[in-house]
Amino acid sequence: NRYQFGKAEVVFDVELDEIDALVDQFEVLTNEGNYTEAHTVVEEANARLIQLNDKIRILPVLYQACKTDIPEKLDELISAIKEMKESGHRIHHFGFEKEIHKYHEQLILMVELLDQGVIDGVQETIDEVEERIQEIYDKLEQEALAKKYTEKEIFVMHRNLEEIEKDLQKTKEEIKVLQESYHFEEEDQESQLTLDNLLKQLKVHADKIQEEL
């Protein structure tokens, strides 16, 4: 399974050779009766073997994540962002592409560390990137829902304004007929003018909202 370790397999081979040398040294010292020194040597060999075993167990998982899994997730995220932009979502101001490029560079550095047999800090970086990927997806979902909600409400707004305008026009026509037979107070006429002006203001606001959209 050497392919799972990338270039670190050479580092691990060297470490194993050095541990073998310690074991040979232990046997020589034991044969010579230097038990105290032999004990120190075998303790060092044991500690290094435990550490190497941990690296051999963990490194393939980290290497797979940094080399393949996380970069693929970042590429999928870039594709999702591109699709949203093409469908009219205004998300360029978030700067997600630049941030994702930075994470690609971080992962390259992590692979370089792993090739040297270093695992310290790599899992933390993986966790950080995966967490941020999920945060960006959540933000994209919020933007998609916001766009859908806005487009729906814009339609409702225009429909309501049209209905109000029709109702108001119908009322004005009815008033015109009634004025031929009945006297209308000045206050009632002012109310009608107020409604006309309010409708005009609402239509101006609606046009501005549509333009901004």
N, C-alpha and C positions, 0 to 999 in steps of 0.2 A: 504493500500500500504506500510506497514511497511517493507516488504522485500527489498524495494528499497533503504533503508537507511543503510543496514548492521547493525553493532553493534551501530551505531550512534543513533538508535531509542531510546535506553536507555538514552543517553545524552539529547536528545530532550524531553523525558518524564520528566526528572529531571528539565530541564529549564522551561517547561510549569508549573510544580508544583510550582516552585519558582515565576513565574509570577502571578499565581493564588494567591499565598500568598501575593504578593504585592497589588493585587486588594482587597483582604480581609483587608489588613492593611489600604488601602486608605479609605474603607468604615468606619472602626473603627475611623480613625482620623477625617473624615468628621463629623461623629456623635458626636465626642467630640468637634468639633468646631476648630480643628487645620488645618485650610484650607491651610496655607502656606506649612506646612509639607506634607499635603495630596497631594498638587499640585506637590511637588518634587517626591513623591512616584509614582504618576500616570504617570509622565513624564518618570521616569526610566522604569516603566512597559511597556510603549508604545515603548520606544526605543529598549528594549530587545525583544519585540514582533516583531517589524519590522525586526530586525536582524535575529531572529529565522525564520521568514517567508522567508527571502532571502535564508537562508541555506537550508530550507526544499524544496525550489523551485530548487535550483542549485545542491545540493548534489547528488540526484539520477543520474543526467546526468554525473557528475564527477565520481561517483562510477561505473557506467556502463562502462565508458571509461577506467578507471584504472584497473578494475577487469576483464573485458571481451574484449572490443573492441580493445584496443591498444595491449594487449598481443597476441590476435589472429593475428593482423597485423604483429607483430614481428615474430610470428611462421611461417606465410606465407613467410615472407622475408627470414628467415633461410632456408626454403624449396627451395626457388628460388636460393639462393646461393649454396645450395647443388647440385641442378640440374645442375647449370652452371659448378661447379667443375667437376662433373661426365662427362660432355660433353666436357671437355678439356680446359675450361677457367682458366687461371692462375690469380686467384684473392685472393689467401690466404694471400698475403703480405699486403692487405688492413686492415686485422684484424677486419672485420665486425662482426664475431661471438662474439668476446670478447666485442665489443661495444654494441651489442644487448643484451648480458647477463647483462651488466651494466644497461641498460634501464629497463630490467625486474626487477632488484633489486630496481631501483628508483620507479617503479610503486607499488611495494609491500609496500614501505615506504609511498607512497601517500595514499594507502588504509588504512594503519594504522592511518594516520592523519585523514582521513575521518571518520573512526570508532570512533574517539574522537570528531567528530563534527567540525573539523578544515578544512576550505576550502582555506585558504590563501596560495597562491603559487602553488596550485594544477593545475589550468588551465594553468599557465605558463609552468609547466613541461609537461603537455599533448601537448601543442603547440610545444614545443621544440622537443619532441620525434617524433611527426607526421611530422614535417618539416624535421628532419634527416632521417626518413624512406623514404621520397620522394627523398631526395638527394642521398641516397644509391641506390634506384631504378634507378635514372638517371645515376649514375656511372656504374651500371651493364649494362644498355642499351648501354652506350658508349663502354664498354668493348666488348659486343657482336657484335656491329657494327665494331669495330676495328679488331676483330678476323675474321669476315666475309670478310672484306676488304683485310686483309693481306693474307688470304688463296686464295682469288681470284687473287691478284696481284702476288703471288708466282707462280701460274699456268701460268699466262701470261708471267712472266719472263722466266720460263723454255721453254715455247713454242717459245718465241722470240729468245732465245739462240739457240734452235734447228734449227730454220729457218735460222738464221745467219750462223750457222755452215754449213748447207747444201749449202747455197749460196756461202760461201767462198770456200768450197770444189769443187763446180761446177766451180767456177772461176779459181781455181788452175789447174783443169783438162783442161780447155779451154786454159789457158796460156801455159801449157805443150805442147799442140798441136801446138799452134801458134809459140812457140819457135823453132820448127823444121824448120819453113820457114822464120821467121822474127827475127830481132835482138831486144832485149829488153834492155832498158837503165838500168843501175845499180840502179838508183833512183826508178824505177818502181818495181824492185825486192825487194828493201828495204821497199817499201810501203806494199808489200805483207807480208813480215816478220813482219812488225809493226802490221798489221791487225791480223796475227796469234797470236802474243804475247798478243794483246789486248783482243782477244777472250778467250785465256787461263786465263787471269786475271779476266775477267768477270765470267768465269765458276768457278774459285776459290771463288770469292765473292758470287756467287749464292749458292755454296755448303755450305759456312759458314752461309749464311742467312737461308738456309734450316735446318742446324744443330741447329741454335739458335731457330728456330720455333719449 
